[in-house]
Amino acid sequence: MKINILFLFATLFLPLAVFSQNNEGVILFEEKVNVHRGLPPDAEDMKAMIPEFRIHQSELLFNATESLYRNVEEEEEDEPAEGGGVTMRIRRPEVIFYRNFTAKRKTDFREFMGKYYLIEDTLAGGNWKLTGQSKQVLGYNCMSATTTDTVRKREITAWFTDALSLSAGPQNFGQLPGMILEIDINNGEVLISAKKVEFKKLKKGELEAPKKGEKITDAEFQKKLADMLRENGGRSMRIIRN
């Protein structure tokens, strides 16, 4: 009888314990950007002064109802220029993307053109289309979905898994039936890939919405971005000459 009671306890409560353990943690992402593809066609001199790819790390903190995506702190290094003289580097903007899926709200902190904005708005559903394709990412079975960013004119492919049920993902991507573990923008122009999934209890205060910055709606921020892209010929990359 004792064995039966223990078996019943394990059957009823062990799945709940496993579920709770797998419902909170951190996903480490690598962001790989093909810098040369964002340059004008006649910018061969600039290509000679900066590497083709820039690689950074970011992390996604999550629990059962919230997520927060932020940069991983890295040391800034100037890229050496050939021939001496001029050094060119691409500055990584500071960003925080917070999602509350219960309240259906988002709060983003964005650095844009030297200013800091706090974007508070409702969490939109997105216009994803499932492709029927599948592959494995970090051992997770993932399905793909596509969408188009009409502001930046980008084609986006996401790979998501329902093994992690939260509808979150890197940067501002999400709202799919599962966690996004990989994003491919314009066929390799930007590739954001999960490198590690770690289930653990988050520290108190780690998963909170950002509070600093000039308050603005998502529509207002997208207009600022569209205006900048139009003035810059469709390119969003900032290059700082030292």
TORTI-401389 format. One line per field, with one value per atom (N, C-alpha, C, O, CB): atom name; x, y, z. Coordinates in pm, whole numbers, plus 50000, padded with zeros to 5 digits. Glycine has a CB too. Layout:
% TORTI-401389
atom [CA:...] .
east [X:...] .
north [Y:...] .
up [Z:...] .
//
This chain:
% TORTI-401389
atom [N:CA:C:O:CB:N:CA:C:O:CB:N:CA:C:O:CB:N:CA:C:O:CB:N:CA:C:O:CB:N:CA:C:O:CB:N:CA:C:O:CB:N:CA:C:O:CB:N:CA:C:O:CB:N:CA:C:O:CB:N:CA:C:O:CB:N:CA:C:O:CB:N:CA:C:O:CB:N:CA:C:O:CB:N:CA:C:O:CB:N:CA:C:O:CB:N:CA:C:O:CB:N:CA:C:O:CB:N:CA:C:O:CB:N:CA:C:O:CB:N:CA:C:O:CB:N:CA:C:O:CB:N:CA:C:O:CB:N:CA:C:O:CB:N:CA:C:O:CB:N:CA:C:O:CB:N:CA:C:O:CB:N:CA:C:O:CB:N:CA:C:O:CB:N:CA:C:O:CB:N:CA:C:O:CB:N:CA:C:O:CB:N:CA:C:O:CB:N:CA:C:O:CB:N:CA:C:O:CB:N:CA:C:O:CB:N:CA:C:O:CB:N:CA:C:O:CB:N:CA:C:O:CB:N:CA:C:O:CB:N:CA:C:O:CB:N:CA:C:O:CB:N:CA:C:O:CB:N:CA:C:O:CB:N:CA:C:O:CB:N:CA:C:O:CB:N:CA:C:O:CB:N:CA:C:O:CB:N:CA:C:O:CB:N:CA:C:O:CB:N:CA:C:O:CB:N:CA:C:O:CB:N:CA:C:O:CB:N:CA:C:O:CB:N:CA:C:O:CB:N:CA:C:O:CB:N:CA:C:O:CB:N:CA:C:O:CB:N:CA:C:O:CB:N:CA:C:O:CB:N:CA:C:O:CB:N:CA:C:O:CB:N:CA:C:O:CB:N:CA:C:O:CB:N:CA:C:O:CB:N:CA:C:O:CB:N:CA:C:O:CB:N:CA:C:O:CB:N:CA:C:O:CB:N:CA:C:O:CB:N:CA:C:O:CB:N:CA:C:O:CB:N:CA:C:O:CB:N:CA:C:O:CB:N:CA:C:O:CB:N:CA:C:O:CB:N:CA:C:O:CB:N:CA:C:O:CB:N:CA:C:O:CB:N:CA:C:O:CB:N:CA:C:O:CB:N:CA:C:O:CB:N:CA:C:O:CB:N:CA:C:O:CB:N:CA:C:O:CB:N:CA:C:O:CB:N:CA:C:O:CB:N:CA:C:O:CB:N:CA:C:O:CB:N:CA:C:O:CB:N:CA:C:O:CB:N:CA:C:O:CB:N:CA:C:O:CB:N:CA:C:O:CB:N:CA:C:O:CB:N:CA:C:O:CB:N:CA:C:O:CB:N:CA:C:O:CB:N:CA:C:O:CB:N:CA:C:O:CB:N:CA:C:O:CB:N:CA:C:O:CB:N:CA:C:O:CB:N:CA:C:O:CB:N:CA:C:O:CB:N:CA:C:O:CB:N:CA:C:O:CB:N:CA:C:O:CB:N:CA:C:O:CB:N:CA:C:O:CB:N:CA:C:O:CB:N:CA:C:O:CB:N:CA:C:O:CB:N:CA:C:O:CB:N:CA:C:O:CB:N:CA:C:O:CB:N:CA:C:O:CB:N:CA:C:O:CB:N:CA:C:O:CB:N:CA:C:O:CB:N:CA:C:O:CB:N:CA:C:O:CB:N:CA:C:O:CB:N:CA:C:O:CB:N:CA:C:O:CB:N:CA:C:O:CB:N:CA:C:O:CB:N:CA:C:O:CB:N:CA:C:O:CB:N:CA:C:O:CB:N:CA:C:O:CB:N:CA:C:O:CB:N:CA:C:O:CB:N:CA:C:O:CB:N:CA:C:O:CB:N:CA:C:O:CB:N:CA:C:O:CB:N:CA:C:O:CB:N:CA:C:O:CB:N:CA:C:O:CB:N:CA:C:O:CB:N:CA:C:O:CB:N:CA:C:O:CB:N:CA:C:O:CB:N:CA:C:O:CB:N:CA:C:O:CB:N:CA:C:O:CB:N:CA:C:O:CB:N:CA:C:O:CB:N:CA:C:O:CB:N:CA:C:O:CB:N:CA:C:O:CB:N:CA:C:O:CB:N:CA:C:O:CB:N:CA:C:O:CB:N:CA:C:O:CB:N:CA:C:O:CB:N:CA:C:O:CB:N:CA:C:O:CB:N:CA:C:O:CB:N:CA:C:O:CB:N:CA:C:O:CB:N:CA:C:O:CB:N:CA:C:O:CB:N:CA:C:O:CB:N:CA:C:O:CB:N:CA:C:O:CB:N:CA:C:O:CB:N:CA:C:O:CB:N:CA:C:O:CB:N:CA:C:O:CB:N:CA:C:O:CB:N:CA:C:O:CB:N:CA:C:O:CB:N:CA:C:O:CB:N:CA:C:O:CB:N:CA:C:O:CB:N:CA:C:O:CB:N:CA:C:O:CB:N:CA:C:O:CB:N:CA:C:O:CB:N:CA:C:O:CB:N:CA:C:O:CB:N:CA:C:O:CB:N:CA:C:O:CB:N:CA:C:O:CB:N:CA:C:O:CB:N:CA:C:O:CB:N:CA:C:O:CB:N:CA:C:O:CB:N:CA:C:O:CB:N:CA:C:O:CB:N:CA:C:O:CB:N:CA:C:O:CB:N:CA:C:O:CB:N:CA:C:O:CB:N:CA:C:O:CB:N:CA:C:O:CB:N:CA:C:O:CB:N:CA:C:O:CB:N:CA:C:O:CB:N:CA:C:O:CB:N:CA:C:O:CB:N:CA:C:O:CB:N:CA:C:O:CB:N:CA:C:O:CB:N:CA:C:O:CB:N:CA:C:O:CB:N:CA:C:O:CB:N:CA:C:O:CB:N:CA:C:O:CB:N:CA:C:O:CB:N:CA:C:O:CB:N:CA:C:O:CB:N:CA:C:O:CB:N:CA:C:O:CB:N:CA:C:O:CB:N:CA:C:O:CB:N:CA:C:O:CB:N:CA:C:O:CB:N:CA:C:O:CB:N:CA:C:O:CB:N:CA:C:O:CB:N:CA:C:O:CB:N:CA:C:O:CB:N:CA:C:O:CB:N:CA:C:O:CB:N:CA:C:O:CB:N:CA:C:O:CB:N:CA:C:O:CB:N:CA:C:O:CB:N:CA:C:O:CB:N:CA:C:O:CB:N:CA:C:O:CB:N:CA:C:O:CB:N:CA:C:O:CB:N:CA:C:O:CB:N:CA:C:O:CB:N:CA:C:O:CB:N:CA:C:O:CB:N:CA:C:O:CB:N:CA:C:O:CB] .
east [50083:50000:50087:50058:49906:50197:50290:50351:50369:50399:50384:50443:50343:50381:50487:50216:50113:50093:50073:49981:50099:50084:50200:50180:50075:50323:50440:50433:50469:50568:50385:50372:50269:50290:50332:50157:50054:50107:50078:49930:50184:50242:50334:50327:50320:50420:50513:50439:50477:50612:50335:50259:50189:50182:50157:50135:50057:50144:50113:49962:50250:50321:50456:50502:50342:50519:50647:50635:50719:50705:50532:50520:50503:50553:50402:50432:50417:50550:50578:50317:50632:50763:50853:50921:50830:50852:50932:50886:50967:50926:50752:50697:50741:50779:50544:50734:50772:50921:50960:50737:51005:51149:51179:51272:51224:51104:51127:51052:51043:51089:50997:50915:50985:50923:50784:51113:51186:51335:51390:51162:51398:51541:51593:51535:51569:51704:51773:51814:51863:51898:51794:51841:51948:51922:51722:52066:52174:52165:52158:52314:52163:52155:52282:52345:52031:52318:52424:52360:52282:52530:52395:52346:52461:52561:52288:52446:52550:52496:52399:52595:52560:52513:52615:52733:52487:52567:52654:52657:52567:52603:52761:52772:52785:52728:52891:52857:52883:52754:52742:52983:52657:52532:52448:52357:52452:52479:52406:52471:52419:52392:52587:52658:52612:52561:52810:52631:52599:52686:52796:52618:52639:52715:52854:52946:52637:52869:52996:53086:53176:52971:53064:53138:53251:53269:53044:53327:53437:53544:53606:53498:53567:53666:53625:53709:53690:53495:53444:53453:53485:53299:53426:53434:53575:53595:53388:53674:53813:53851:53952:53905:53771:53806:53727:53758:53785:53627:53549:53529:53520:53411:53522:53503:53363:53270:53525:53350:53221:53112:52997:53236:53147:53046:53074:53189:53041:52967:52973:52893:52779:52919:52953:52889:52878:52977:52968:52756:52730:52648:52589:52658:52644:52561:52453:52474:52647:52335:52223:52160:52192:52119:52071:52007:51858:51816:52074:51782:51637:51606:51625:51559:51557:51512:51362:51289:51543:51316:51174:51123:51198:51150:50992:50920:50788:50777:50896:50688:50564:50483:50403:50479:50503:50417:50492:50429:50325:50625:50700:50830:50880:50730:50883:51016:51084:51019:51008:51219:51298:51423:51499:51333:51444:51560:51652:51607:51515:51782:51876:52014:52043:51884:52098:52236:52315:52290:52302:52409:52510:52627:52675:52556:52672:52778:52905:52950:52806:52962:53085:53178:53133:53057:53307:53403:53401:53405:53545:53394:53397:53540:53631:53335:53559:53693:53687:53601:53751:53779:53790:53850:53942:53873:53796:53851:53970:53957:53743:54085:54202:54182:54133:54326:54219:54205:54334:54443:54167:54317:54434:54497:54427:54397:54626:54694:54703:54746:54626:54662:54673:54557:54444:54802:54575:54483:54346:54325:54463:54253:54113:54068:54096:54027:53997:53936:53785:53730:53983:53718:53572:53516:53564:53525:53413:53347:53197:53151:53400:53122:52977:52931:52955:52914:52867:52826:52698:52603:52808:52697:52579:52483:52521:52618:52361:52268:52220:52212:52148:52187:52135:51986:51911:52158:51943:51802:51758:51837:51781:51630:51565:51424:51350:51562:51387:51253:51183:51222:51259:51081:51006:50866:50800:51000:50820:50686:50613:50669:50693:50487:50400:50283:50193:50350:50285:50188:50051:49950:50239:50046:49918:49843:49723:49938:49913:49852:49848:49785:49928:49915:49924:49982:49931:49785:50091:50158:50306:50366:50137:50365:50509:50567:50502:50543:50690:50764:50906:50980:50761:50943:51076:51156:51104:51064:51283:51377:51466:51534:51461:51466:51543:51628:51582:51450:51753:51840:51835:51860:51987:51803:51784:51829:51776:51637:51928:51980:52020:51991:51875:52087:52138:52036:52070:52193:51913:51810:51761:51779:51692:51699:51649:51497:51440:51712:51433:51287:51234:51295:51238:51119:51046:50917:50827:51019:50907:50794:50698:50728:50842:50582:50480:50358:50304:50443:50314:50202:50144:50196:50246:50035:49976:50061:50137:49830:50049:50126:50046:49947:50159:50092:50021:50047:50145:50061:49957:49966:50070:50123:49836:50101:50196:50130:50020:50307:50197:50142:50226:50270:50134:50248:50329:50251:50129:50376:50324:50268:50351:50473:50265:50288:50359:50399:50321:50273:50520:50570:50558:50563:50714:50544:50541:50679:50691:50473:50784:50921:50960:50905:51020:51054:51098:51247:51303:51016:51310:51450:51476:51390:51549:51593:51629:51724:51817:51694:51697:51785:51814:51722:51720:51939:51980:51904:51876:51959:51872:51802:51651:51581:51854:51600:51455:51398:51454:51422:51288:51218:51150:51065:51115:51188:51137:51063:51098:51251:50960:50885:50915:50956:50732:50895:50929:50803:50698:51020:50819:50714:50782:50896:50624:50714:50772:50681:50561:50797:50743:50669:50753:50870:50633:50694:50764:50760:50654:50701:50877:50888:50873:50967:51025:50755:50727:50801:50824:50579:50839:50911:51054:51101:50911:51124:51262:51276:51386:51341:51162:51161:51251:51344:51206:51218:51297:51209:51096:51367:51260:51193:51249:51370:51210:51161:51202:51152:51034:51152:51241:51205:51237:51349:51280:51139:51157:51145:51066:51053:51226:51218:51180:51254:51354:51065:51012:50978:50954:50888:50977:50946:50832:50830:51071:50739:50630:50672:50594:50506:50797:50849:50872:50872:50979:50891:50896:50775:50777:51034:50672:50540:50523:50428:50437:50611:50595:50613:50706:50694:50525:50528:50629:50594:50389:50752:50855:50963:50954:50918:51065:51175:51275:51257:51123:51381:51483:51433:51341:51607:51494:51458:51307:51253:51500:51241:51097:51014:50897:51062:51075:51004:50935:50988:51101:50816:50741:50602:50578:50733:50510:50369:50349:50261:50311:50431:50411:50378:50403:50539:50321:50283:50403:50410:50185:50496:50615:50731:50720:50652:50842:50960:51039:51068:51049:51075:51159:51305:51357:51138:51371:51512:51606:51728:51531:51549:51635:51556:51439:51690:51622:51567:51666:51784:51535:51616:51698:51633:51518:51710:51707:51655:51725:51848:51673:51645:51696:51802:51907:51754:51771:51856:52001:52092:51848:52022:52158:52213:52325:52247:52138:52187:52200:52296:52092:52102:52108:52064:51959:52018:52144:52110:52120:52227:52203:52008:52003:51973:51866:51894:52068:52057:52076:52165:52160:51990:52006:52128:52145:51878:52213:52333:52326:52402:52452:52237:52225:52090:52049:52341:52023:51900:51928:51962:51779:51914:51941:51818:51771:52062:51764:51650:51701:51778:51559:51658:51701:51607:51533:51849:51612:51534:51599:51718:51520:51523:51578:51585:51507:51493:51679:51693:51578:51522:51828:51545:51439:51475:51585:51414:51383:51405:51469:51478:51488:51513:51577:51477:51511:51643:51355:51255:51152:51038:51186:51195:51108:51115:51217:51146:51003:50998:51093:51107:50854:51159:51243:51158:51038:51321:51221:51146:51201:51132:51144:51325:51383:51358:51331:51533:51367:51348:51224:51132:51341:51223:51107:50994:51012:51144:50877:50765:50711:50693:50653:50685:50640:50564:50591:50761:50470:50398:50479:50573:50257:50443:50513:50496:50590:50463:50376:50350:50438:50490:50202:50455:50538:50685:50756:50524:50730:50869:50893:50995:50906:50798:50813:50817:50886:50698:50745:50749:50887:50940:50641:50945:51080:51179:51267:51122:51164:51254:51236:51334:51228:51111:51084:51140:51195:50933:51126:51179:51331:51388:51138:51398:51543:51588:51684:51597:51519:51555:51536:51617:51471:51430:51406:51516:51562:51269:51559:51666:51801:51888:51677:51817:51945:51946:52034:51977:51849:51845:51815:51857:51974:51741:51701:51798:51774:51680:51908:52008:51996:51985:52150:51998:51981:52112:52112:51882:52223:52350:52414:52423:52446:52458:52531:52680:52723:52484:52758:52903:52967:52940:52957:53052:53119:53264:53336:53108:53307:53447:53523:53479:53458:53637:53720:53845:53928:53759] .
north [49880:50000:50126:50225:50000:50119:50231:50258:50373:50206:50150:50164:50230:50316:50027:50191:50247:50395:50473:50173:50435:50576:50657:50767:50593:50603:50673:50685:50789:50600:50579:50581:50686:50759:50442:50693:50791:50933:51020:50768:50955:51088:51129:51241:51089:51035:51065:51092:51182:50949:51016:51031:51166:51229:50920:51211:51334:51459:51559:51331:51457:51578:51594:51707:51583:51487:51501:51580:51666:51364:51555:51637:51785:51870:51590:51818:51958:52018:52133:51972:51941:51991:52015:52117:51892:51922:51938:52057:52133:51812:52075:52187:52320:52413:52180:52329:52454:52482:52598:52449:52379:52397:52444:52523:52267:52398:52434:52559:52589:52319:52632:52748:52879:52985:52738:52871:52989:52969:52862:53019:53074:53060:53167:53275:52926:53135:53229:53157:53044:53292:53223:53172:53268:53387:53156:53216:53296:53294:53187:53244:53412:53425:53490:53573:53508:53449:53514:53589:53533:53410:53716:53798:53822:53884:53935:53772:53785:53871:53834:53644:53987:54083:54095:54116:54222:54080:54101:54251:54305:54020:54317:54462:54508:54610:54511:54435:54477:54483:54565:54381:54398:54400:54523:54555:54276:54593:54716:54842:54952:54727:54825:54941:54969:54880:54917:55093:55126:55045:55004:55277:55021:54941:54998:54923:54928:55130:55193:55216:55301:55325:55143:55168:55068:55017:55163:55040:54945:54992:54910:54921:55125:55176:55152:55125:55325:55163:55138:54990:54954:55187:54903:54759:54716:54621:54684:54789:54755:54792:54744:54825:54879:54928:54862:54883:55077:54784:54717:54570:54538:54789:54480:54339:54314:54392:54253:54204:54175:54147:54185:54057:54080:54041:54104:54119:53889:54140:54180:54079:54049:54326:54027:53924:53972:54012:53790:53967:54008:53900:53813:54144:53908:53817:53895:54007:53737:53833:53888:53774:53657:53957:53808:53704:53734:53849:53692:53626:53634:53571:53451:53563:53652:53604:53575:53653:53706:53467:53434:53357:53289:53352:53370:53283:53244:53251:53352:53205:53154:53262:53229:53092:53390:53495:53616:53704:53541:53622:53741:53702:53591:53831:53797:53780:53915:54020:53714:53912:54034:54001:53911:54095:54074:54053:54173:54287:54030:54149:54258:54219:54102:54296:54321:54299:54233:54259:54431:54149:54102:54199:54230:53954:54245:54346:54292:54181:54390:54372:54334:54454:54569:54282:54429:54537:54589:54511:54490:54721:54783:54788:54834:54925:54740:54743:54810:54778:54601:54902:54963:54865:54791:55092:54866:54780:54849:54963:54746:54785:54850:54874:54786:54765:54989:55022:54990:55005:55170:54945:54917:55048:55139:54829:55057:55177:55286:55398:55231:55257:55356:55453:55410:55434:55576:55687:55676:55727:55712:55610:55615:55481:55376:55653:55488:55370:55384:55490:55350:55279:55281:55171:55058:55265:55204:55102:55125:55237:55103:55019:55026:55013:54910:54917:55113:55115:55035:55049:55258:54951:54872:54952:54991:54740:54977:55055:54977:54854:55099:55048:54986:54957:55046:55077:54835:54797:54705:54628:54729:54715:54619:54597:54692:54672:54472:54438:54357:54243:54360:54414:54346:54312:54393:54435:54190:54146:54090:54011:54039:54132:54075:54011:54080:54183:53879:53809:53798:53783:53671:53806:53805:53935:53934:53781:54047:54178:54217:54317:54283:54137:54168:54309:54388:54158:54338:54467:54448:54348:54549:54546:54546:54680:54783:54518:54676:54796:54780:54693:54821:54865:54857:54981:55093:54838:54962:55071:55069:54970:55061:55179:55184:55311:55420:55179:55292:55405:55430:55339:55379:55553:55581:55724:55820:55561:55736:55865:55955:56074:55937:55892:55967:55995:56062:56093:55948:55969:55835:55731:56050:55841:55720:55726:55824:55703:55618:55614:55496:55389:55606:55518:55413:55391:55475:55451:55277:55247:55156:55039:55181:55209:55133:55118:55217:55202:54994:54971:54833:54755:54986:54804:54671:54572:54611:54672:54446:54341:54290:54219:54225:54326:54289:54143:54083:54379:54087:53945:53909:53798:53898:54000:53968:53900:53844:53880:53903:53846:53729:53727:53953:53632:53516:53419:53403:53445:53354:53247:53121:53123:53288:53013:52887:52829:52834:52785:52774:52721:52569:52515:52761:52501:52355:52292:52170:52306:52374:52322:52305:52371:52416:52215:52190:52157:52111:52076:52180:52142:52146:52188:52238:52103:52105:52222:52249:51971:52289:52394:52360:52355:52537:52336:52296:52172:52159:52411:52083:51961:51976:51877:51912:52097:52119:52109:52164:52258:52038:52033:52167:52209:51917:52233:52366:52369:52298:52467:52450:52477:52619:52703:52457:52647:52779:52858:52802:52767:52989:53083:53204:53235:53123:53272:53388:53510:53498:53356:53626:53752:53856:53832:53798:53972:54081:54207:54247:54110:54267:54395:54503:54529:54409:54566:54663:54795:54868:54689:54826:54951:54941:55029:54983:54832:54814:54733:54713:54748:54687:54606:54483:54462:54690:54401:54283:54159:54163:54299:54051:53921:53843:53828:53841:53794:53734:53591:53563:53817:53500:53361:53329:53353:53263:53275:53237:53087:53023:53308:53031:52889:52882:52930:52815:52821:52820:52678:52590:52911:52657:52526:52535:52626:52464:52441:52438:52363:52351:52372:52311:52250:52356:52325:52174:52482:52598:52683:52752:52679:52679:52725:52876:52924:52668:52954:53098:53155:53116:53163:53248:53304:53418:53527:53354:53393:53496:53467:53370:53504:53554:53536:53648:53739:53526:53645:53749:53881:53885:53705:53990:54126:54146:54111:54152:54202:54225:54118:54140:54361:54003:53895:53803:53776:53815:53756:53667:53644:53654:53724:53612:53591:53473:53474:53717:53371:53242:53139:53163:53199:53024:52923:52847:52724:52824:52922:52862:52961:53069:52735:52923:53008:53010:52904:52961:53129:53142:53122:53192:53281:53028:52999:53045:53045:52850:53085:53135:53230:53207:53017:53338:53436:53457:53480:53571:53449:53476:53592:53582:53348:53702:53820:53837:53843:53946:53846:53865:53762:53796:54005:53635:53525:53543:53537:53508:53565:53571:53710:53723:53504:53813:53948:53966:54025:54055:53914:53908:53769:53721:54019:53703:53571:53574:53600:53461:53547:53545:53402:53349:53645:53338:53196:53171:53228:53115:53086:53044:52954:52861:52971:52980:52902:52819:52723:52992:52857:52784:52814:52929:52820:52710:52726:52675:52559:52649:52763:52727:52752:52865:52806:52646:52659:52685:52605:52532:52796:52829:52934:53000:52880:52949:53051:53186:53202:53019:53283:53416:53494:53470:53492:53587:53671:53771:53810:53743:53811:53908:54040:54092:53931:54093:54220:54208:54307:54307:54088:54070:54086:54138:53934:54041:54039:54149:54122:53900:54274:54389:54480:54488:54466:54549:54639:54757:54806:54690:54803:54923:55045:55047:54947:55146:55264:55396:55498:55268:55396:55523:55546:55453:55526:55673:55709:55793:55793:55586:55866:55947:55855:55773:56048:55869:55781:55811:55926:55795:55702:55714:55586:55480:55738:55595:55476:55404:55460:55512:55280:55203:55267:55271:55057:55317:55381:55504:55528:55419:55582:55702:55666:55732:55786:55559:55517:55464:55493:55411:55385:55331:55442:55430:55234:55551:55665:55730:55766:55769:55746:55801:55713:55763:55816:55581:55488:55496:55498:55345:55502:55510:55640:55640:55501:55750:55878:55873:55923:55993:55811:55800:55713:55746:55743:55602:55513:55582:55566:55385:55660:55732:55834:55848:55802:55905:56003:55937:55996:56091:55812:55743:55641:55556:55673:55651:55561:55418:55326:55566:55396:55261:55188:55072:55182:55253:55188:55238:55358:55213:55145:55182:55179:55211:55089:55143:55129:55264:55349:55041:55282:55403:55372:55276:55458:55451:55434:55556:55670:55413:55530:55638:55643:55544:55619:55757:55774:55840:55941:55859:55783:55840:55904:55958:55730] .
up [50000:50000:50000:49933:50122:50079:50084:49948:49908:50186:49876:49742:49649:49568:49686:49658:49572:49600:49506:49592:49727:49762:49708:49655:49913:49721:49668:49516:49460:49708:49451:49305:49263:49165:49252:49339:49307:49325:49243:49395:49431:49457:49342:49292:49591:49301:49193:49063:48987:49173:49037:48913:48907:48802:48900:49022:49025:49034:48968:49140:49113:49146:49076:49061:49291:49032:48963:48834:48809:48934:48749:48629:48660:48587:48546:48771:48808:48849:48815:48922:48920:48962:48841:48834:49058:48747:48626:48546:48492:48540:48537:48462:48522:48450:48458:48658:48723:48705:48689:48871:48707:48688:48546:48526:48717:48449:48309:48268:48149:48220:48363:48334:48371:48367:48406:48408:48450:48422:48447:48600:48370:48342:48249:48237:48285:48181:48093:47965:47969:48165:47853:47723:47671:47657:47620:47643:47587:47435:47374:47634:47374:47228:47173:47237:47189:47051:46975:46859:46782:46924:46847:46735:46637:46672:46787:46516:46414:46300:46233:46362:46278:46179:46067:46091:46244:45943:45828:45798:45734:45703:45846:45836:45692:45654:45917:45612:45474:45391:45300:45407:45423:45349:45378:45303:45379:45488:45520:45466:45485:45666:45397:45343:45199:45132:45347:45152:45012:44916:44953:44987:44794:44698:44666:44632:44570:44676:44639:44760:44755:44568:44869:44994:45013:45124:45114:44909:44920:45017:45085:44783:45026:45119:45264:45350:45095:45290:45424:45458:45572:45437:45361:45384:45423:45499:45260:45368:45399:45542:45594:45302:45606:45739:45852:45970:45744:45817:45921:45883:45765:45942:45981:45950:45893:45915:46077:45821:45756:45858:45838:45662:45968:46066:46202:46243:46080:46270:46409:46491:46457:46429:46598:46678:46823:46884:46670:46875:47012:47082:47018:47016:47214:47292:47366:47412:47391:47376:47451:47530:47507:47357:47622:47701:47718:47725:47838:47724:47745:47880:47899:47630:47973:48102:48092:48031:48216:48151:48137:48258:48328:48009:48281:48373:48307:48185:48512:48383:48324:48252:48164:48431:48288:48234:48178:48119:48340:48196:48154:48084:48099:48275:48008:47950:47942:47936:47810:47942:47929:47850:47886:48068:47741:47654:47664:47652:47506:47687:47706:47654:47633:47854:47633:47592:47704:47822:47550:47667:47761:47753:47644:47729:47869:47872:47808:47839:48015:47717:47649:47645:47651:47506:47636:47622:47480:47385:47661:47465:47333:47283:47353:47338:47161:47102:46967:46885:47089:46943:46811:46714:46747:46817:46592:46487:46423:46378:46381:46416:46356:46207:46136:46378:46161:46020:45946:45999:46001:45823:45742:45697:45651:45620:45710:45665:45771:45741:45545:45893:46001:46005:45978:45987:46036:46025:46089:46199:45890:46022:46059:46116:46060:45940:46227:46285:46277:46308:46432:46238:46229:46317:46315:46083:46392:46472:46469:46448:46618:46489:46490:46634:46698:46399:46684:46823:46842:46765:46871:46945:46976:47064:47174:47046:47018:47099:47220:47217:47015:47327:47447:47428:47385:47571:47458:47441:47553:47608:47304:47587:47677:47623:47598:47827:47604:47558:47666:47694:47423:47727:47834:47786:47720:47962:47821:47784:47906:47982:47672:47924:48025:47950:47902:48130:47941:47857:47923:47854:47824:48055:48124:48100:48070:48274:48113:48092:47945:47909:48169:47858:47716:47693:47613:47650:47765:47755:47727:47766:47883:47660:47638:47681:47671:47489:47731:47767:47716:47761:47923:47620:47559:47591:47587:47406:47623:47637:47514:47488:47769:47438:47314:47310:47342:47190:47271:47242:47093:47013:47291:47054:46912:46882:46937:46870:46794:46750:46869:46872:46663:46968:47081:47190:47289:47034:47176:47277:47332:47269:47218:47449:47514:47523:47569:47655:47478:47473:47554:47560:47328:47616:47686:47610:47612:47837:47543:47456:47530:47555:47323:47565:47637:47548:47497:47772:47529:47438:47462:47542:47289:47392:47399:47320:47231:47346:47353:47287:47168:47184:47386:47048:46926:46891:46935:46810:46809:46776:46672:46675:46730:46581:46475:46357:46370:46529:46243:46119:46070:45955:46009:46156:46122:46033:46047:46249:45943:45860:45881:45860:45708:45922:45942:45807:45712:46022:45798:45671:45660:45550:45653:45773:45772:45780:45789:45648:45778:45788:45935:46023:45717:45960:46097:46098:45998:46161:46213:46235:46386:46463:46158:46426:46568:46598:46523:46608:46708:46761:46906:46988:46747:46938:47074:47122:47241:47172:47030:47066:47076:47101:47195:47058:47061:46919:46825:47123:46905:46777:46752:46830:46774:46643:46613:46480:46386:46610:46476:46353:46307:46387:46376:46179:46127:46091:46058:46005:46101:46061:45999:46033:46182:45909:45841:45854:45875:45692:45842:45841:45768:45737:45985:45742:45674:45761:45809:45535:45781:45849:45742:45666:45928:45736:45630:45650:45553:45621:45774:45800:45748:45676:45951:45786:45743:45615:45565:45852:45563:45441:45457:45380:45321:45560:45592:45593:45642:45727:45538:45545:45663:45676:45412:45749:45875:45885:45861:45993:45921:45948:46093:46140:45851:46165:46305:46319:46250:46396:46409:46446:46593:46679:46418:46622:46759:46803:46720:46770:46935:46990:47090:47174:47055:47083:47181:47308:47402:47120:47310:47432:47541:47660:47404:47497:47587:47549:47447:47575:47631:47588:47585:47523:47676:47650:47652:47512:47441:47750:47472:47336:47325:47279:47295:47366:47370:47266:47191:47511:47264:47170:47182:47263:47029:47101:47106:47049:46967:47029:47096:47055:47073:47177:46907:46972:46984:46913:46884:46928:46886:46817:46917:47025:46729:46881:46969:46914:46794:47109:47003:46970:46875:46789:46907:46893:46826:46933:47051:46744:46896:46997:47053:47044:46937:47111:47168:47165:47109:47093:47226:47237:47107:47049:47352:47060:46941:46981:47069:46873:46916:46945:46835:46852:46967:46721:46612:46524:46493:46527:46483:46389:46276:46299:46461:46152:46034:45959:45915:45941:45944:45876:45742:45735:45964:45636:45500:45462:45408:45486:45493:45450:45491:45408:45302:45621:45674:45699:45749:45582:45667:45698:45849:45897:45639:45923:46069:46111:46069:46135:46194:46244:46397:46452:46183:46463:46609:46651:46623:46665:46719:46750:46899:46961:46669:46955:47094:47105:47026:47146:47204:47226:47353:47369:47230:47445:47571:47636:47642:47667:47684:47762:47902:47921:47696:48000:48139:48224:48235:48194:48283:48373:48514:48569:48368:48573:48708:48766:48692:48710:48897:48965:48944:48972:49116:48893:48870:49001:49093:48767:49007:49125:49131:49029:49123:49252:49272:49203:49221:49422:49124:49055:48919:48847:49139:48880:48749:48634:48528:48740:48658:48551:48576:48615:48542:48553:48573:48452:48384:48701:48425:48311:48331:48443:48289:48223:48234:48269:48243:48103:48326:48371:48318:48322:48522:48268:48224:48076:48000:48254:48036:47897:47874:47956:47812:47763:47725:47679:47589:47613:47741:47708:47569:47529:47813:47496:47358:47321:47376:47261:47228:47185:47077:47020:47132:47051:46949:46812:46733:46947:46782:46652:46635:46526:46640:46741:46734:46712:46637:46861:46779:46762:46621:46559:46867:46570:46435:46330:46229:46404:46354:46262:46264:46159:46299:46384:46393:46318:46247:46539:46333:46265:46114:46040:46313:46068:45924:45865:45755:45896:45939:45891:45879:45782:45986:45977:45973:45857:45787:46105:45835:45724:45590:45499:45729:45579:45454:45427:45314:45458:45531:45515:45488:45425:45640:45537:45525:45411:45405:45655:45322:45208:45243:45172:45136:45353:45391:45480:45513:45271:45520:45604:45747:45771:45549:45842:45983:46061:46180:46049:45998:46069:46096:46008:45988:46220:46258:46260:46325:46395:46191:46190:46255:46218:46046:46353:46425:46380:46391:46579:46332:46291:46405:46460:46159:46439:46546:46485:46558:46650] .
//
